[in-house]
Amino acid sequence: MLREEELKTFVDGTTRYFEVAAQQPATIGSPYLLEGDVTVHDYTGVISISGKREGVVYFTAPRAMLTVLLMKMQESDFSHENMRDLVGEVTNTISGNARKDFGHDFVISVPSVLTGEKLQIPHKAGMRSFVIPINWRSHSAKLVVSLT
Amino acid sequence: MQFSRSDRNGRLLIAGAAAAIAAVMVLVLIAGFRLATEIRASVAALQGTSVLQTYPAVISQQLTALRQRLQTLEYTGHVHRELTRTVRNFNLRLAAVERRNLDPAAIRHAESLWRHYAPQLAPVLAFSGEPYDDTDTGSSLSARGRKYYDQVRQAGIFAQTSAPVLHGALAAVSAALQARTSAAAARLRTLLLAGVLAVVLLALAAAYLQLSRARQQRAAREAQDQTRDILKTVREGFFLLDADYRIGAVWSQALTHLFGRSDFKGLAFEELLRDKVPADTLATAVKYIKLLWGERARENLMKSINPLGQLEVSVDNGRGGKESRFLQFDFHRVMGPKGVKHVLCAVGDITSSVLLARELQEAQENAHSQLDMMIGMLRADPLQVSAFLDSAAAGLKHVNTIMKEPARTDAEFRKKLAGLSRELHSIKGEAAALSLMSVAERVHRLEDMVAELTAKSELTGNDFLPVVLKLDELLAHLRGVREMTARLVSLKEGPAGAGTASLPQLRIGEAREPQAERPGRSCADLGALLEQLAGKLALDHGKRFALKLTGLTEVPAGYLETVKDCAIQMLRNAAVHGIEPCEARRAAAKPEIGEVCLQFRRLDPGYELVFQDDGAGLSPEALKEAAVRKNVLTAEEAAALDNRAALALIFRPGFSTRESVSMDAGRGTGMDLVARSVYGLGGKIGVSTNPGRFTRFKITLPAAGAAAAVA
């Protein structure tokens, strides 16, 4: 059974990125359970997890949010590649935070970045998926923790 | 501490021995000096006496020479001067011997002899001038000369007899002085020997003490090494707290690992736990430590109220992150002669034990809940359980929908709470009615969480993380209930029916609408469900009442769910608040067995549900008092309410007359759920009561709603 501390580790990893990179912390919205397939945004960073728990954790954000984030970071390159890199960075922070908190209990993969809104995220039977809205300025992204 | 005291004693003993050696040496030297001085004086006196012994003979000789010279008319001046000098020297030396006062008796004897001798010599020595008269015929003794001659002769005669006696007396003085000198020399020798012996003995004692001390030091070093090894190896953190609640200079190595720091010396106990435990826990811990220093506090009693028996702390995990650990603090007072000297603190890491205990408890709870679930399901009709599971799935889907609604502000988060409470309360009521206590208890805990959030001053998304996890856990449990129901059905129906007995799997995304397709729910099921709930409530609350159900067959399918929800909530209210205990009923001259009636009937148009109990009734004053007590209304607002408005308080969300929450009452959600369900269908609800006699709820439902609900 997923514990609150484990869930918080992924949430804190996400909100910390905004706090450090944009000097403006993100807040979380009301978490809920995933019903059916998740609605992903334009850019999605995925990490696979094995070991004590198995599954995936992904961060999915709309292009508009990433654009404002890049602007806030004094970036002027809003290309597709740069957006991918940014989502990769967020996901990297999430996995780094998880490594730091969980140590060897969790084996965490290198993040991969997917684009488009019609994605098929691998979903194992028996996995429980929690969706945590990540609110930053007027935008909203999602963190999905889908672990056994 | 013991080693250092012993070491100090050893040092003191050695210093004492050295001081004793020095004292003995000083005493020996002083005594030796005095003896040497005495010997030197004796030797000097002996030398003087030896010389004195020769004087009587010399004086006698000089008198004889003087007499002869007078006889032969020779010059006498030289001899006279010699005699005078000899007598003066004798007097001087004798006086010197007398001054030394070494043997007074012998000297006094010699002196008395001399006192007789000296007057004989005095006229001889007093003579001056020439004893001769010179004439032409030659020289002859003058008259003075003749007298002088006679005096010399008489003195000579006296000298011849007295000289040996005086010599003998002086020899006796000499012998006494010799004996005295010898005795002093012997004493000096003995003294020196004793001194040397004492010094040797003391030196040996000092050497022995030094050896003992070296042995003790070696033992102390070994003991210190062993203590260090113990402190390095032991898995508990040990340290001493002083009267200022600060850590002493020695602690076990494990403490560094437990707290992720090493600067413990002089660290205040409060600082040790700051940022690792909540502020209120820290305050309690500090108060407890202060209590330990009280002379009157009993250690066993103190142990029983130890607030740090199992403390969850957050510490660095060595990878830059934090991790939770469970620590157990144990305190022992170290007593000194003046009371409590230190408090020994032992800290153990009991994380694995706590986690294991939790797992065991979880496993036990699971086993119990499985058993409860089995018992509940054996009692209940599987189709009723299946209908409940469908209903619960729909309810939880609604809960998830409420959770899903976007929220950023406190108001938006707070808005979710009332809806969550109502849905959960409804599910709990039906689960309890079916005796599915494992489900009811889980929902109850979830309701507790929602109630805690309601009490919080500022809500954020983080506050809802435990709620969503609990919701997930509840869903997982409901899946287990569904699987078990399917197995029970297959067991009841045998192998032939196994294929048809499987019930649809519950998954939040796949839950079916309960109103749309619900194979098991019927009016008969509702009756049985309410009967079952009534029996359980009577048992749980020690009440006795009969439930009379009328007209349930008239309930249209579209209203079945609403009637069920309302009936469950009102029945729970009647059992908890309405029906009095048997003794109270007897005292009020009422039948011992209470009566609860539920009547459903078709009106023209619409429907009517009347629910009545012959219990204590509702007291508008009691309701107003509860509203003021719970800050729902001010005293002025409450006073302004008429009876009708006071009775309407029971439909307020979160309002309850009870002070504590139980499985069946106290949250103030049940009647809110009833009212909302009825109003949601366009119905009305009325309440009438006669305190001490009855409470009656009359619900009217529109005719159109029944069809709409079905659709």
HADDOCK unambig.tbl for C-alpha pairs under 7 A between the chains (distance, minus, plus):
assign (segid A and resid 4 and name CA) (segid B and resid 465 and name CA) 6.87 0.50 0.50
assign (segid A and resid 4 and name CA) (segid B and resid 466 and name CA) 6.13 0.50 0.50
assign (segid A and resid 28 and name CA) (segid B and resid 461 and name CA) 5.05 0.50 0.50
assign (segid A and resid 28 and name CA) (segid B and resid 462 and name CA) 6.64 0.50 0.50
assign (segid A and resid 29 and name CA) (segid B and resid 406 and name CA) 6.63 0.50 0.50
assign (segid A and resid 29 and name CA) (segid B and resid 407 and name CA) 5.56 0.50 0.50
assign (segid A and resid 29 and name CA) (segid B and resid 408 and name CA) 5.87 0.50 0.50
assign (segid A and resid 29 and name CA) (segid B and resid 461 and name CA) 4.64 0.50 0.50
assign (segid A and resid 30 and name CA) (segid B and resid 403 and name CA) 5.87 0.50 0.50
assign (segid A and resid 30 and name CA) (segid B and resid 404 and name CA) 6.39 0.50 0.50
assign (segid A and resid 30 and name CA) (segid B and resid 406 and name CA) 6.62 0.50 0.50
assign (segid A and resid 30 and name CA) (segid B and resid 407 and name CA) 6.06 0.50 0.50
assign (segid A and resid 30 and name CA) (segid B and resid 461 and name CA) 4.76 0.50 0.50
assign (segid A and resid 30 and name CA) (segid B and resid 464 and name CA) 6.30 0.50 0.50
assign (segid A and resid 31 and name CA) (segid B and resid 403 and name CA) 6.46 0.50 0.50
assign (segid A and resid 31 and name CA) (segid B and resid 404 and name CA) 6.74 0.50 0.50
assign (segid A and resid 31 and name CA) (segid B and resid 461 and name CA) 6.81 0.50 0.50
assign (segid A and resid 31 and name CA) (segid B and resid 464 and name CA) 6.49 0.50 0.50
assign (segid A and resid 31 and name CA) (segid B and resid 465 and name CA) 6.28 0.50 0.50
assign (segid A and resid 31 and name CA) (segid B and resid 468 and name CA) 6.49 0.50 0.50
assign (segid A and resid 32 and name CA) (segid B and resid 400 and name CA) 5.98 0.50 0.50
assign (segid A and resid 32 and name CA) (segid B and resid 403 and name CA) 5.54 0.50 0.50
assign (segid A and resid 32 and name CA) (segid B and resid 404 and name CA) 5.49 0.50 0.50
assign (segid A and resid 32 and name CA) (segid B and resid 468 and name CA) 5.91 0.50 0.50
assign (segid A and resid 33 and name CA) (segid B and resid 400 and name CA) 6.57 0.50 0.50
assign (segid A and resid 33 and name CA) (segid B and resid 468 and name CA) 6.96 0.50 0.50
assign (segid A and resid 35 and name CA) (segid B and resid 508 and name CA) 6.38 0.50 0.50
assign (segid A and resid 35 and name CA) (segid B and resid 509 and name CA) 4.34 0.50 0.50
assign (segid A and resid 36 and name CA) (segid B and resid 509 and name CA) 5.63 0.50 0.50
assign (segid A and resid 100 and name CA) (segid B and resid 319 and name CA) 5.43 0.50 0.50
assign (segid A and resid 100 and name CA) (segid B and resid 320 and name CA) 6.20 0.50 0.50
assign (segid A and resid 100 and name CA) (segid B and resid 321 and name CA) 5.20 0.50 0.50
assign (segid A and resid 101 and name CA) (segid B and resid 321 and name CA) 5.17 0.50 0.50
assign (segid A and resid 101 and name CA) (segid B and resid 322 and name CA) 6.33 0.50 0.50
assign (segid A and resid 101 and name CA) (segid B and resid 323 and name CA) 6.89 0.50 0.50
